[in-house]
Amino acid sequence: AGYAVGDPATGKSIAKKKCQICHGIDGIAKIPVAPHLAGESQIYLETQLKAFRSGKRVNEMMSVVAKSLTDDEITSLAEWYNSIEITARIPE
């Protein structure tokens, strides 16, 4: 089976309300304890959000935020952060 298709625009809207304070709307973390999400795998993001929602994975902040998310919202959020293009520069 494949994976669900979400709406990145909906994901961006949700991210503005629930995610940007820690992870940034651009997916670049704003606080040291939050990971960058820009360009992260959609499947990975969905899996982690569902794990936080179910209690399989626990974090003081994420467990609270994820509890209110529906499957469709999780998919759209994952699509939003996955759609952000990032580049890396390896030091010489």
N, C-alpha and C positions, 0 to 999 in steps of 0.2 A: 504494500500500500504506500502511496505517496504521502505527502504532507499537505496540510490545509493551506489554502490561499487566503491571505488577509488583505486588507487595504492599508497601504503605507500612509495615506493621508489621514485615515482614522487613527492609525497608530501614532502619528505625529501629534494629533490633537490630544490623545490620551497622555502621551509623554509630556506635553506641556503642563498638564494638570497634576500628574502623579510621579514623574520620573526626573524632570529636568533639574530640580534642586540638587540632587546628588549625582546623577549620571549625565546631565547636560542634554539639551535638546539635540545637540550635535553628536551625542554619544561619547563626548570626552568628559570624564569624571571631574566634578567640581570639588570633591572632598577626597582626602587621602584614602579612606577606607572603602570607597566605591570603585568598582572596576569600570574601565572604558567599555562601552558597548558598540561603538561605531564599527560597522563592518563585521560584527560577530555573526556566526552562523545562526540562521533562523531556527533550525532544529534545536541547537544548543540552548538558545534563549527561551524557546517554548518549553523545553524540558525543565530548565531551571525554574522558570516562573510557576509551572505546574507543581514542581516539587515544593516550592515555598508555600504555595496555596494549600497543598494537602498536608503540610507539616512534615513531609519526608525530609526536607531540608529546612533548617531553622536559622533565622537571622532576625535580630530585634526589629529592624526597619522593614525588611523585605517580606517577612511573614505577615505583617499587618497590611502592607500595600497589596500584595498578591491575593489575599483572601477575597477582596472585592472584585477581582477581575474575572470576566467570563472567558470561556475558551476562545470566542471570536476576538475579544479584546487582546488576549494574550497573543494570538496569531498576528493581529494587526500591529501590535507593538514590536513583535519579533521581526516582522517585515520592514517596519520603519527603520529600526536600528541596523538591520542587515543591508538595507538599501543605501546606507551612507558609505560613500567611497572614501577609503583611507589610503595613504601611502606611507611607506617606511623608508628611512634613510639610514643605511648601515654606516657607522663611523669608520673612517679610514684606518 
